[in-house]
């Protein structure tokens, strides 16, 4: 069996609605009744009727035979069913079956079709919205990724750039600017940071220390030497010498230069190259 049956709201107004056995039997008959004419062993079974027996109904509803007989009689007195019995079977006919089951059938079918169409349309719209949402979300994700690529640079590259920018902005006039951030410079900075994680702060201090003895750092010395970016980042000693004051004015006064060479304390035979002079200054450790 398939499909469904209508159960009219007036069912609850029936005088036997509160009788559970009667209600149960009537609903069972309503479900079992033919929804269209059918022939059984040469007998025409009309729409809204069924061939059964008292014992069969008892088996199907789990009501006793006595309860089935009493329920049928009540339904007959209420003019809800009619019966015709033989020695082999009983035909039960449900009165007003056509009225309750087929009334407004066309309208019902139209409404059911309309509801089904609306639901199909809603599902199609939902699918379309879902697809559109996915497209929008995918585009947003792509834009986010692009923005991320544009904004987020490798942290270490950003640090390198900070060194260049600070030097060019704060170094004294007369000190050459660093125009390029090349690999050798990156490697030098990386080495300084590895040995001294606080190197950037020390680097800034070095640049400010140039102002203590500006003439010396800008070439107004006996060998016309000018400090530059590469000298500061060259090793782990050059920048420390600046911080410790080895090139402050009082310290430099203890050194004299002659024809591009340095003589410590102007003693004969103590000529040194400029690099060796830096080592002498390191040993002096003269603070201002």
PASE-888521 format. One record per residue: x, y, z of N, C-alpha, C in turn; residue number from 1. Coordinates in pm, 1 decimal, always signed. Each point is the difference from the previous one (the first is absolute). Last residue first. Layout:
BEGIN
      n_c1      n_c2      n_c3     ca_c1     ca_c2     ca_c3      c_c1      c_c2      c_c3  resi
         X         Y         Z         X         Y         Z         X         Y         Z   NUM
...
***
This chain:
BEGIN
      n_c1      n_c2      n_c3     ca_c1     ca_c2     ca_c3      c_c1      c_c2      c_c3  resi
   +8593.8   +5938.1   +2695.9      -2.2    +147.6      +5.5     -35.4     +44.8    +141.5   288
    +277.5    -447.1    -101.0    -138.2     +46.9      +1.0      -0.1    +151.4      +6.7   287
    +357.1    -408.0    -166.7     -12.6    +131.7     +61.0    -144.2     +46.0     -13.1   286
    +272.9    -422.4    -122.9    -129.6      +5.9     +68.7     -16.8    +132.9     +74.5   285
    +386.5    -231.3    -252.9      +1.8    +119.8     +85.9    -124.2      +9.3     +85.4   284
     +45.9    -338.7    -327.1     +77.0     -29.4    +121.0      -0.6    +118.4     +95.8   283
    -205.1     +44.4    -423.3     -75.9     -95.6     +76.9     +69.4     -27.1    +133.9   282
    +217.9    +257.5    -319.0    -106.5     +77.3     +64.8     -85.2     -90.9     +87.2   281
    +330.1    -199.1    -262.1     +64.5     +77.8    +105.3    -105.0     +76.2     +79.5   280
    -141.4    -228.7    -379.7     +30.1     -93.5    +107.3     +65.9     +71.3    +117.6   279
     -84.3    +242.2    -390.1    -126.4     -29.8     +67.6     +22.6     -95.4    +115.9   278
    +360.0     +97.5    -283.9     -27.9    +110.7     +91.0    -128.7     -24.1     +76.8   277
    +126.9    -286.8    -342.6     +72.8     -29.3    +122.8     -22.2    +109.9    +102.6   276
    -187.3     +57.8    -422.1     -67.4    -111.5     +67.9     +69.6     -34.5    +130.4   275
    +198.5    +328.8    -280.7    -123.1     +47.7     +64.3     -71.6    -111.7     +75.1   274
    +523.4     -54.1     -39.7    -105.8     +28.4     -98.8    -125.1     +41.3     +74.4   273
    +478.8     +98.9    +217.2     -98.8    -107.6     -18.1     -95.4     +37.6    -111.9   272
    +505.7    +146.7    +269.7     -97.0     +21.4    -106.8     -89.5    -123.7     -17.6   271
    +376.3    +125.2    +318.7    -128.3     -58.6     +41.1    -106.5     +23.9    -105.9   270
    +466.3    +168.7     +14.5      +1.1    -144.7     -16.1    -130.3     -68.1     +35.6   269
     +86.8    +470.0    +226.9     +62.3     -51.2    -124.3      -3.7    -151.3      -3.8   268
    -381.0    +290.2    +254.2    +130.0     -62.3     +27.4     +59.0     -53.5    -129.6   267
    -439.4    +233.8    +113.4    +105.8     +65.0     -77.3    +139.0     -55.7     +31.0   266
    -434.4    -172.2    +159.2     +68.7     +94.6     +89.1    +121.6     +65.2     -66.6   265
    -156.6    -357.1    -300.2     -54.3      +5.2    +134.1     +86.7     +92.6     +85.9   264
     -92.2     +10.8    -535.0    +110.2     -22.6     +92.4     -54.5     +16.3    +140.0   263
    -202.0    -106.8    -534.8     -19.8     +48.0    +134.8    +120.1     -33.6     +86.7   262
    -101.2    +113.7    -555.8     +34.4    -102.7     +98.1      -8.7     +60.0    +139.4   261
     -74.5    +251.2    -411.4     -86.9    -116.9     -11.0     +35.1    -110.8     +95.0   260
    +252.7    +415.0      +7.3      +1.4     -56.3    -136.1     -80.2    -130.3     -10.6   259
      +6.5    +128.4    +477.2    +101.5     +60.3     -86.9      +5.3     -74.7    -134.4   258
    -292.2     +86.0    +521.1      +9.8     -65.0    -129.6    +103.7     +70.5     -87.1   257
    -141.5     -87.8    +561.8     +34.2     +94.4    -106.8     +22.0     -78.2    -129.3   256
    -250.7     -42.5    +533.6     +55.3     -61.7    -121.4     +35.4    +108.3    -100.8   255
    -211.4     +87.6    +416.3    +113.6     -81.3     +40.7     +66.8     -68.3    -118.7   254
    -403.5    +258.6     -37.5    +112.0     +89.0     +27.1    +125.5     -76.7     +38.0   253
    -420.8    -214.7     -57.7     +69.4     +23.9    -125.6    +121.6     +89.7     +20.8   252
    -290.8     -88.0    +362.7     +74.2    -120.6     -36.8     +82.8     +22.7    -125.4   251
    -288.4    +340.2    +151.0    +113.3     -15.4     +91.5     +84.3    -122.1     -35.7   250
    -404.6     +85.4    -250.7    +103.4    +101.1     -23.1    +122.0     -18.4     +89.6   249
    -281.6    -435.5    -120.4     -40.9    +130.4     +50.1    +119.7     +95.0      -7.5   248
     -16.1    -476.6    -112.2     +18.4    +100.4    -102.8     -55.4    +134.9     +43.4   247
     -21.1    -389.7    +281.6    +137.2      -4.0     -51.8     +26.6    +105.4    -107.0   246
    -413.3    -130.3    +278.6     +64.6    +131.3      -2.4    +139.8      +2.4     -53.5   245
    -357.5    -355.1     +43.7     +87.1     +13.1    +117.2     +83.1    +128.2      -2.0   244
    -291.4    -112.4    -365.7     -81.5      +8.4    +120.4     +86.3     +26.4    +123.7   243
    +217.2     -76.7    -409.5     -70.8    +129.1      -2.5     -79.0     +18.0    +128.9   242
    +212.1    -408.3     -64.3     +99.8    +103.7     +22.5     -64.1    +137.6      +3.7   241
    -261.9    -374.2    -117.6     +23.7      +6.7    +144.4    +104.1    +106.8     +33.9   240
     -98.0    -100.6    -453.4    -108.1     +77.7     +61.6     +18.1     +12.3    +151.3   239
    +322.4    -262.8    -240.5      -3.1    +140.0     -44.0    -107.1     +81.4     +72.7   238
     +57.5    -485.8     +58.1     +84.9     +89.2     +80.4     -12.7    +146.6     -38.6   237
    -203.1    -410.4    -201.7     -57.8     +21.5    +132.6     +82.3     +95.5     +85.6   236
     -31.0     +31.3    -552.5     +34.2    -103.6     +97.4     -62.2     +33.2    +135.1   235
    -112.4    +248.7    -407.5    +102.8     -91.7     -48.2     +27.2    -115.9     +95.1   234
    -302.0    +408.0      +5.3     -55.3    -135.7      +6.8    +104.0    -107.2     -33.6   233
    +115.1    +469.8      -1.9     -70.7     -23.4    +127.0     -46.2    -145.3     +11.5   232
    +202.7    +154.4    -403.9     +99.5     -11.0    +107.9     -68.5     -34.1    +133.3   231
    -265.0     +86.4    -386.1     +62.8    -132.3      -3.7    +103.0     -19.0    +111.3   230
    -221.6    +423.3     -60.9     -92.5    -103.9     +45.4     +69.2    -135.9      +9.8   229
    +319.7    +426.5     +41.6    -108.4     -37.3     -91.4     -77.8    -119.4     +56.8   228
    +395.7    +437.2    +116.6     -70.5    -121.2     +38.7    -108.7     -31.9    -102.3   227
    +464.8    +259.3    -103.2    -143.2     +26.2     +24.8     -68.0    -131.7     +33.6   226
    +539.3    +239.0     -29.5     -88.2    -118.2      +4.9    -142.4     +40.7     +35.4   225
    +448.6    +243.2     -64.7    -122.7     +29.0     -77.3     -96.8    -119.7      -4.9   224
    +424.2     +67.2    +253.1      +2.7     -93.6    -113.7    -125.2     +13.1     -86.9   223
     +77.2    +274.7    +391.4    +126.1      +4.3     -73.2      +8.8     -98.8    -115.4   222
    -478.4    +204.6    +144.5    +106.0     -60.7     +78.2    +123.2     -11.3     -90.7   221
    -497.6    +113.2     -77.8     +89.0    +107.5     +42.0    +101.8     -55.6     +98.1   220
    -373.6    -253.0    -200.9    +121.4     +11.6     -81.4     +94.5    +110.5     +38.6   219
    -425.7    -156.0    +214.8     -32.2     +51.6    -134.2    +125.2     +31.2     -82.4   218
      +2.1    -162.4    +460.2     -74.4     -99.3     -78.3     -30.7     +47.3    -142.2   217
    +229.7    +290.2    +312.6     +78.5    -121.6     -22.8     -72.1     -96.2     -93.2   216
    -217.0    +395.5    +142.2    +109.5     +29.2     -92.8     +77.1    -127.7     -35.2   215
    -354.4     -10.9    +330.2     -43.0      +3.3    -140.6    +113.7     +24.0     -97.7   214
     -79.8    -172.1    +499.1    +121.4     +48.4     -67.0     -25.2      +6.5    -150.9   213
    -360.8     -90.9    +281.7     +93.5     +36.1    +106.6    +128.9     +57.8     -57.9   212
    -357.5    -188.8    -263.3     -17.3    +141.5     +29.8     +92.9     +47.6    +111.2   211
     -41.5    -456.4    -139.8     +75.8     +76.1     -98.0      -2.8    +149.6     +33.0   210
    -260.7    -324.4    +237.6    +132.1     +29.6     +55.0     +87.1     +77.6     -99.1   209
    -429.7    -170.5    -122.3     -11.7    +119.6     +83.5    +135.8     +41.7     +57.5   208
     -24.8    -395.3    -249.3     -30.7    +111.8     -89.4     -10.6    +130.7     +79.5   207
     +54.9    -398.8    +244.2    +121.3     +32.8     -74.2     -23.0    +122.9     -87.2   206
    -369.3    -186.3    +221.6     +85.8     +72.9     +93.0    +129.9     +44.2     -68.7   205
    -294.0    -277.2    -237.6     -56.4    +135.2     +11.8     +85.3     +86.5     +93.2   204
    +117.4    -451.9     -38.2     +25.0     +68.3    -127.2     -52.4    +143.8      +6.1   203
     -96.2    -288.2    +354.0    +139.3     +43.8      +5.3     +37.1     +77.9    -126.1   202
    -422.1    -196.1     +11.5      +4.7    +110.4     +95.9    +142.4     +54.1     +13.7   201
     -56.4    -377.0    -269.8     -65.8    +115.2     -61.8      +0.5    +120.4     +93.9   200
    +170.0    -428.3    +146.4     +89.8     +77.7     -85.7     -66.9    +123.0     -60.0   199
    -121.8    -380.1    +320.2     -37.5    +140.3     +21.0     +82.3     +93.7     -89.6   198
     +69.4    -477.7      +8.9    -140.5     +21.8     -39.5     -45.4    +144.3     +14.9   197
    +484.2    -228.5     -81.1     -57.5     +99.6     +90.9    -142.8     +31.0     -44.1   196
    +254.5    -332.8    -221.2     +86.0      +9.8    +118.5     -54.7     +98.3    +102.9   195
    -239.7     -62.1    -402.7     +18.4    -133.5     +56.2     +83.9      +5.7    +127.6   194
     -63.3    +387.0    -261.8    -119.9     -33.1     +78.1     +12.6    -136.1     +66.8   193
    +339.7    +140.1    -296.2      +1.7     +83.4    +120.6    -120.3     -32.3     +89.8   192
     +26.2    -216.8    -416.4    +106.4     -48.8     +88.9      +2.8     +80.3    +129.9   191
    -294.5    +139.2    -340.0     -44.9    -127.1     +56.1    +102.7     -55.3     +98.9   190
    +112.5    +379.2    -247.6     -99.6     +32.1    +103.6     -48.1    -126.7     +68.7   189
    +287.1     -56.9    -365.4     +71.2     +63.4    +110.5     -95.8     +31.3    +115.6   188
    -183.6    -169.0    -399.1     +75.9    -104.2     +70.4     +76.3     +57.4    +119.3   187
    -232.4    +294.8    -286.7     -93.9     -83.5     +75.1     +75.0    -103.4     +83.5   186
    +250.8    +258.6    -296.0     -43.6     +77.8    +116.2     -98.4     -79.1     +85.7   185
    +144.0    -194.7    -406.1    +110.7     +10.2     +95.6     -38.7     +77.3    +125.4   184
    -324.4     -27.7    -353.8     +19.9    -123.2     +77.9    +118.8      +8.0     +96.5   183
    -237.7    +463.3    -130.4     +43.0    -116.8     -76.2     +25.5    -119.1     +92.3   182
    -227.8    +502.2     -31.6      -2.4    -107.8     +99.0     +33.8    -128.7     -74.5   181
    +110.8    +553.5    -101.4     -49.0    -131.9     -40.8      +4.2     -97.8    +116.9   180
    +134.4    +466.9     +33.8    -102.5      +5.3    -105.2     -58.4    -135.4     -36.2   179
    +243.1    +290.7    +418.5      -3.2    -137.3     -53.4    -114.2      -7.6     -99.5   178
    +303.4    +453.5    +135.3    -122.5     -76.9     +23.1     +14.1    -139.7     -60.0   177
    +406.5    +342.6    +192.5     -72.0     -54.9    -117.2    -120.5     -84.8     +39.4   176
    +193.9    +426.7    +270.7     +16.4    -145.0      +5.2     -79.4     -60.3    -115.1   175
     -16.3    +457.9     +72.0    +138.6     -28.0     -31.7     +32.7    -147.6      +7.7   174
    -385.9    +191.3    +299.7     +30.9     +46.0    -135.5    +149.2     -19.5     -24.3   173
    -222.5    -328.3    +356.3     +42.8    +138.8     -19.4     +15.4     +34.2    -148.0   172
    -350.6    -385.2    +157.6    +145.2     +20.4     -10.5     +32.9    +145.9     -29.6   171
    -456.7    -191.6     +30.6     +62.9     +55.7    +119.0    +149.4     +28.7     -13.2   170
    -299.6    -192.0    -352.6     -77.6    +106.3     +62.4     +79.3     +73.0    +109.5   169
    +172.3    -379.7    -240.4     -21.5    +108.8     -94.7     -72.8    +118.9     +61.8   168
     +65.7    -395.8    +261.3    +128.5     +58.5     -38.1     -20.4    +122.1     -88.6   167
    -377.1    -259.6    +110.1     +46.3     +77.8    +115.5    +130.9     +69.4     -32.9   166
    -180.0    -287.9    -326.0     -83.3    +119.8     +16.4     +49.7     +86.5    +115.9   165
    +211.2    -419.9     -80.2     +25.4     +94.6    -109.0     -74.6    +131.2     +23.6   164
     -86.3    -352.4    +300.2    +137.8     +48.0     +14.6     +31.5    +108.2    -103.8   163
    -412.6    -225.1     -25.5      +3.1     +94.3    +111.2    +139.3     +58.3     +19.6   162
     -72.7    -349.8    -311.8     -41.5    +129.9     -51.5      +2.0    +106.3    +109.4   161
     +89.6    -447.7    +116.4    +107.7     +54.2     -82.2     -34.0    +142.1     -45.6   160
    -336.9    -235.6    +220.3    +104.6     +43.5     +92.6    +116.8     +60.1     -77.5   159
    -344.0    -199.7    -246.4     -48.5    +122.7     +60.2    +104.2     +57.2     +95.6   158
     +74.5    -421.0    -181.6     +18.2    +102.1    -103.4     -41.9    +134.7     +53.9   157
     -76.3    -376.7    +268.4    +141.5     +33.3      -1.0     +30.4    +108.1    -103.5   156
    -450.6    -182.3     +45.3     +42.6     +87.0    +109.5    +144.5     +44.2     -10.0   155
    -305.2    -114.8    -431.7     +77.9     -76.2     +97.1     +56.4     +92.3    +106.2   154
    -439.5    +176.6    -208.2    +130.8     -33.6     -55.8     +75.2     -81.1    +103.5   153
    -534.1    +166.1     -99.5     +90.9     -73.3     +87.0    +127.5     -37.3     -73.9   152
    -354.9    +244.7    -218.7     +30.8     +66.3    +125.7    +108.0     -69.4     +80.8   151
    -163.9    -167.5    -426.8     +45.7    +136.5     -20.0     +50.8     +63.0    +129.6   150
    -189.6    -435.6      +0.4    +127.2      -1.7     -71.6     +57.2    +140.3     -14.2   149
    -425.8     -42.7    +185.8     +99.4     -53.0     +91.6    +137.6      -0.7     -65.4   148
    -372.7    +114.2    -256.3     +34.4    +108.7     +92.5    +109.4     -43.4     +96.3   147
    -168.8    -325.0    -289.5     +75.9     +98.9     -75.8     +43.8    +114.6     +89.5   146
    -279.4    -328.3    +184.4    +132.4     -55.2     -25.9     +87.2     +99.9     -73.7   145
    -447.5    +113.7     +70.6     +73.6      +0.7    +126.2    +142.2     -50.3     -19.4   144
    -292.7     -23.9    -364.5     +39.4    +138.8     +25.7     +81.9     +10.4    +128.0   143
    -185.2    -416.5    -109.3    +107.7     +32.8     -93.4     +51.1    +142.3     +23.5   142
    -373.1    -142.4    +244.5    +120.4     -70.2     +46.2    +119.2     +32.7     -89.0   141
    -419.5    +164.1    -128.3     +48.4     +69.7    +118.7    +128.2     -62.9     +52.4   140
    -218.5    -210.7    -355.7     +60.2    +124.4     -46.0     +57.8     +77.7    +117.4   139
    -238.6    -390.2     +96.0    +126.1     -33.2     -65.9     +72.5    +126.2     -47.1   138
    -430.7     +45.2    +183.6     +96.9     -35.1    +103.5    +136.2     -30.8     -61.0   137
    -354.0     +80.7    -295.6     +36.4    +123.4     +70.8    +105.8     -27.6    +104.8   136
    -178.5    -367.3    -228.4     +80.4     +81.0     -91.6     +49.4    +125.7     +69.8   135
    -295.7    -274.1    +235.3    +131.3     -64.1     -11.7     +91.0     +82.2     -89.7   134
    -445.9    +135.9     +38.2     +73.9     +25.9    +124.6    +140.1     -58.4      -6.8   133
    -290.5     -96.4    -350.8     +43.6    +138.9      -7.5     +81.5     +37.7    +122.9   132
    -194.8    -425.2     -11.2    +106.5      +8.1     -99.7     +55.2    +141.3      -8.4   131
    -370.1     -65.3    +277.8    +116.8     -69.2     +54.6    +117.6      +8.9     -95.9   130
    -412.4    +163.9    -141.8     +58.9     +89.5     +99.8    +126.3     -61.9     +56.0   129
    -247.0    -264.1    -292.8     +61.3    +110.9     -73.5     +70.0     +96.1     +96.3   128
    -244.0    -354.5    +182.9    +120.4     -51.2     -66.2     +72.5    +112.3     -73.1   127
    -408.9    +105.5    +194.5    +100.4     -25.6    +104.3    +130.3     -49.4     -60.9   126
    -367.1     +55.2    -282.1     +52.9    +130.0     +41.0    +110.4     -17.1    +104.0   125
    -230.9    -382.9    -136.1     +84.5     +47.6    -109.6     +63.8    +134.1     +36.2   124
    -311.2    -179.5    +298.7    +123.5     -78.3      +1.8     +96.7     +46.0    -108.9   123
    -423.8    +197.8     +11.7     +78.8     +42.0    +116.3    +132.8     -73.7      +4.9   122
    -309.5    -126.4    -327.5     +56.7    +130.0     -31.7     +88.8     +50.1    +113.5   121
    -240.2    -393.3     +66.0    +105.9     -24.5     -98.6     +69.8    +130.1     -36.3   120
    -374.3     +26.7    +279.1    +112.5     -60.3     +71.6    +117.5     -25.5     -93.8   119
    -398.9    +161.0    -184.6     +63.1    +103.4     +83.6    +122.2     -55.1     +71.5   118
    -261.9    -299.0    -248.3     +72.3     +90.6     -89.3     +73.8    +107.5     +79.1   117
    -280.4    -293.8    +233.5    +117.1     -72.7     -48.2     +86.6     +89.0     -89.4   116
    -409.1    +173.1    +147.1     +94.0     -11.4    +112.2    +128.9     -68.5     -44.0   115
    -350.0     +20.8    -311.1     +56.3    +133.4     +23.5    +104.5      -3.2    +110.7   114
    -243.4    -389.3     -89.9     +93.1     +25.5    -108.8     +69.3    +134.6     +18.5   113
    -337.0    -110.9    +298.6    +114.8     -87.8     +23.1    +106.7     +22.8    -105.9   112
    -405.2    +225.8     -51.6     +76.3     +56.1    +112.4    +125.6     -83.0     +27.5   111
    -297.8    -155.2    -325.4     +64.3    +122.1     -46.5     +87.8     +58.8    +108.9   110
    -259.5    -368.3    +109.6    +108.8     -39.8     -87.4     +76.0    +122.5     -50.8   109
    -381.6     +75.0    +254.3    +106.5     -56.4     +83.6    +120.4     -39.4     -82.8   108
    -386.3    +146.5    -215.7     +66.2    +113.0     +67.0    +117.0     -49.4     +84.6   107
    -260.1    -324.7    -200.6     +73.6     +73.2    -102.4     +75.2    +117.7     +59.6   106
    -281.5    -250.6    +280.9    +118.7     -75.8     -37.8     +83.9     +76.1    -102.1   105
    -421.5     +98.8    +268.6    +109.8     +93.5     -28.6    +130.0     -72.3     -40.2   104
    -309.6    -342.1    +181.2     -43.7    +139.1      -2.3    +121.7     +91.2     -16.2   103
     +11.3    -485.6     +53.5     +19.5     +58.9    -132.2     -46.7    +144.3      -8.8   102
     -13.8    -277.3    +405.3    +127.6     -33.1     -62.0     +23.0     +70.0    -133.4   101
    -409.1     +45.8    +269.2    +115.6     +36.0     +83.1    +135.3     -20.3     -71.3   100
    -409.8    -111.4    -225.6      -7.9    +139.8     +44.2    +126.3     +42.0     +74.7    99
     -59.3    -451.6    -130.9     +33.7     +85.5    -113.3      +1.5    +147.0     +41.0    98
    -133.4    -315.0    +321.5    +142.5     -17.4     -32.2     +41.4     +96.1    -111.7    97
    -443.3     -78.9    +233.8     +64.5    +131.0     -19.1    +151.0     -10.3     -30.6    96
    -178.0    -442.5    +205.6     -85.4    +106.1     -53.5     +80.4    +132.3      -7.5    95
    +175.1    -515.7     -26.6     +13.7    +121.5     +81.4     -81.3    +110.0     -66.2    94
     -31.1    -563.8      +1.2      -1.2    +118.8     -82.6      +5.3    +122.8     +90.3    93
    +106.0    -565.6      +2.3     -24.8    +120.3     +81.5     +15.7    +120.6     -90.2    92
     -86.3    -564.2     -34.8     +35.6    +122.6     -71.6     -36.5    +118.1     +88.0    91
    +125.1    -545.2     +97.5     -82.6    +116.0     +31.3     +50.9    +117.9     -81.5    90
     +14.7    -585.6     -41.4     +67.6    +129.5     +21.2    -103.1    +105.5     +37.5    89
    -112.3    -471.6     -56.3    +144.6      -4.0     -25.0     +72.5    +131.1     +35.0    88
    -479.9     -85.4     +25.5     +60.3    -104.7     +82.6    +151.7      -3.0     -14.4    87
    -231.6    +467.2     -65.5     -31.1    -131.1     -57.3     +64.5    -102.0     +92.2    86
    -149.5    +567.2     +25.7     +72.7    -120.8     +38.9     -49.0    -121.7     -76.4    85
     +32.3    +571.0     +15.3     -75.5    -105.9     -67.2     +80.0    -127.5     +20.8    84
     -37.0    +552.8    +214.6     +61.8    -131.5     -21.2     -93.8     -90.4     -78.0    83
    +139.3    +561.5    +125.7    -107.7     -95.9     -27.8     +68.7    -132.7     -29.3    82
    +130.4    +503.5    +275.5     +29.2    -114.3     -86.4    -128.4     -79.9     -24.4    81
     -19.9    +405.6    +235.2    +133.4     +19.5     -55.0     +39.9    -113.4     -93.3    80
    -404.5    +107.9    +302.8     -11.2     +15.8    -144.0    +135.7     +31.6     -66.0    79
    -117.5    -120.6    +465.2     +39.0    +138.3     -25.6      -2.3     +31.1    -149.8    78
     -94.6    -434.8    +146.1    -102.9     +85.0     +61.0     +30.9    +147.9     -22.7    77
    +318.8    -312.7    -145.0    -121.4     -12.1     -82.6    -110.3     +89.0     +55.4    76
    +400.0     -36.2    +241.9     +23.1     +75.5    -122.4    -121.4      -5.1     -91.9    75
      -8.8    -259.0    +390.4      -2.4    +142.4     +34.8     +19.1     +86.3    -124.0    74
     +38.8    -465.6     -50.7    -138.6     +37.4     +28.0     -10.9    +149.0     +34.3    73
    +430.0    -184.1     -54.8     -70.1      +8.0    -128.7    -143.9     +45.0     +20.3    72
    +258.0     -83.0    +384.5     +44.8    +121.6     -67.5     -71.0     +17.5    -133.8    71
     -78.0    -395.6    +248.5     -58.8    +116.1     +68.1     +38.0    +129.9     -71.0    70
    +195.0    -401.6    -155.5    -144.9      +0.7     -27.3     -64.9    +123.5     +61.1    69
    +458.0     -69.9     +92.5     -20.0     +34.8    -141.0    -148.3     +10.6     -31.4    68
    +126.0    -153.1    +424.8     +24.3    +144.3     -12.4     -20.4     +46.4    -143.8    67
     -27.2    -459.4     +86.3    -112.4     +69.3     +62.9     +13.8    +151.5     -15.1    66
    +355.1    -273.9    -140.1    -114.2     -13.2     -92.5    -120.3     +76.1     +54.4    65
    +467.7    +188.2    +162.5     -69.2    -130.5      +5.8    -115.9      -1.3     -99.1    64
    +447.3    +289.2     -92.1    -121.7      +6.8     +82.6     -65.7    -137.4      +0.2    63
    +394.5    +136.3    -256.7     +27.7     -54.1    +133.3    -116.2     +24.0     +98.3    62
     +43.2     +90.9    -493.2      -6.5    +111.7     +96.9     +35.6     -40.9    +141.9    61
      +2.8    -314.7    -373.4     +71.5    +119.2     -46.7      +3.2    +111.5    +103.4    60
    -242.4    -408.9     +79.6    +142.8     -29.5     -10.7     +80.0    +127.5     -35.2    59
    -468.9     +24.5      +8.1     +49.2     -23.6    +135.6    +151.5     -23.1      -0.5    58
    -224.2     +29.5    -409.4     +11.1    +132.2     +62.7     +54.2     -10.6    +142.2    57
     -92.1    -398.1    -224.4    +115.3     +66.0     -61.0     +21.8    +138.8     +60.6    56
    -378.3    -250.8    +129.3    +122.8     -58.9     +54.5    +125.2     +67.2     -56.6    55
    -424.9    +127.8    -165.1     +13.3     +41.1    +139.9    +132.4     -51.8     +58.3    54
      -4.2     +87.5    -519.5     -78.5     -85.5     +88.3     +25.1     +47.7    +142.9    53
     +27.4    +208.0    -549.7     +75.0     -45.2    +116.9     -85.4     -97.9     +77.2    52
     +25.0    +367.7    -451.6     -44.8    -134.0     +37.6     +89.2     -47.3    +113.4    51
    -141.6    +528.1    -147.5    +100.7    -105.5      +6.8     -65.3    -131.5     +35.5    50
     -82.3    +566.2    -187.8     -47.4    -121.5     +66.9    +111.4    -103.9      +1.1    49
     +13.1    +438.7    -221.1     -43.0     +28.7    +137.1     -51.6    -121.5     +73.7    48
     -29.5     -26.6    -518.5     +90.6     +93.5     +67.9     -54.4     +30.3    +139.0    47
    -150.7    -467.0    -199.7      -9.5    +142.3     -31.9    +104.8     +81.7     +75.1    46
     -21.0    -512.4    -191.7     +19.9     +67.8    +129.1      +6.7    +148.8     -30.4    45
    -195.5    -460.5    -260.9     +43.7    +137.6     -12.3      +7.5     +63.8    +139.7    44
     +62.5    -533.3    -159.5     -85.5     +91.3     +76.4     +58.2    +141.6     -11.4    43
    +203.6    -402.5    -177.8    -123.1     +27.2     -74.4     -92.9     +95.5     +71.2    42
    +422.7    -109.1    +192.3     -69.8    -126.3     -26.4    -137.6     +23.8     -63.3    41
    +175.9    +439.8     +94.4     +58.3    -108.8     +78.0     -84.4    -126.0     -18.8    40
     +99.8    +539.7    -214.4     -75.6    -125.9      -7.7     +75.1    -107.6     +78.2    39
     -38.3    +574.5     +34.0     +84.8    -116.7     -23.9     -88.9    -124.6      -2.6    38
     +18.9    +597.3     +29.6     -76.2    -125.5     -18.0     +94.1    -113.1     -37.7    37
    +206.7    +384.6    +298.2     -62.7      -4.3    -130.7     -70.6    -135.2     -15.4    36
    +208.5    +107.0    +396.5      -7.2    +140.8     -42.6     -49.0     +10.5    -143.2    35
     -87.2    -375.7    +415.6     +48.0     +22.4    -136.4     -10.3    +148.3     -35.6    34
     +64.0    -154.8    +519.6    -102.7      +9.4    -104.9     +63.7     +26.4    -136.0    33
    +235.9     -16.9    +434.8      -8.7    -124.5     -78.5     -96.7      +8.9    -117.8    32
     +64.4    +363.2    +315.7    +127.6     -28.0     -65.2      -9.9    -119.6     -94.3    31
    -373.7    +117.2    +263.8     +26.7    +110.7     -92.2    +128.7     -25.6     -78.8    30
    -117.0    -293.5    +348.7     -85.0     -21.3    -117.3     +26.9    +106.0    -105.9    29
    +219.4     +48.2    +411.5     +51.4    -118.3     -70.5     -80.1     -26.3    -126.3    28
    -148.9    +338.0    +287.5    +122.0     +43.7     -69.7     +60.6    -116.6     -78.2    27
    -369.4    -100.7    +269.1     -39.9     +85.9    -110.8    +122.6     +45.7     -80.7    26
     +65.6    -255.8    +396.3     -54.7     -81.0    -109.5     -34.3     +86.8    -119.5    25
    +147.4    +215.2    +394.4    +107.2     -81.0     -58.5     -50.1     -79.3    -119.9    24
    -308.4    +245.5    +255.6     +88.4     +89.9     -74.7    +108.2     -79.9     -72.6    23
    -283.6    -237.2    +287.4     -73.0     +45.3    -118.4     +90.1     +88.0     -87.2    22
    +170.7    -141.7    +413.2     -16.2    -115.4     -89.2     -68.6     +39.7    -129.5    21
     +54.6    +321.7    +350.8    +125.8     -32.5     -65.3     -11.9    -115.8     -98.1    20
    -346.9    +380.1    +161.5      +7.3    -145.8     +13.8    +121.0     -48.1     -80.5    19
    -132.6    +455.2      -4.6     +65.8     -31.8    +127.5      +9.3    -150.2     +25.5    18
    -228.1    +173.9    -386.1    +143.2     +32.8      -7.8     +74.3     -41.7    +127.5    17
    -486.9     -32.4    -137.6     +78.3    -116.1     +40.4    +150.7     +25.3      -3.0    16
    -333.9    +325.8    -132.0     -44.3     -45.5    +132.4     +83.6    -115.9     +51.7    15
    +200.5    +381.6    -339.0     -87.7    -117.9      -3.0     -32.1     -46.1    +141.3    14
    +301.0    +357.7    -139.3    -133.2     +37.2     +48.7     -96.2    -118.3      +3.2    13
    +454.3     -13.6    -170.5      +5.3     +14.8    +146.7    -134.9     +38.8     +58.9    12
     +56.8     -44.6    -474.8     +17.4    -130.1     +63.8      -1.7     +12.7    +152.6    11
      -0.7    +360.0    -326.1    -127.0     -31.4     +66.1      +5.7    -134.7     +71.4    10
    +359.4    +167.4    -274.7      +1.2     +51.1    +137.8    -129.6     -32.5     +74.8     9
    +188.8    -323.5    -397.1     -66.5    +127.6     +16.9      -1.3     +43.3    +146.3     8
    +337.2    -298.0    -299.6     -77.4     -19.3    +122.5     -61.0    +134.8     +36.2     7
    +229.8    -269.7    -462.2     -36.5    +121.5     +73.5     -81.0     -36.8    +123.1     6
    +393.8    -304.8    -250.7    -143.7     +27.0      +4.0     -22.2    +128.9     +75.7     5
    +434.0    -239.9    -311.8     -53.0     +45.9    +128.2    -150.8     +17.4     -10.8     4
    +440.2    -295.2    -260.7     -83.8    +118.7      -0.6     -48.2     +35.3    +139.5     3
     +98.2    -516.3    -143.9     +75.1    +124.3      -4.2     -95.2    +117.6      -2.8     2
     +65.3    -592.0     +70.7     -84.1    +119.4      +0.0     +88.1    +125.0      +0.0     1
***
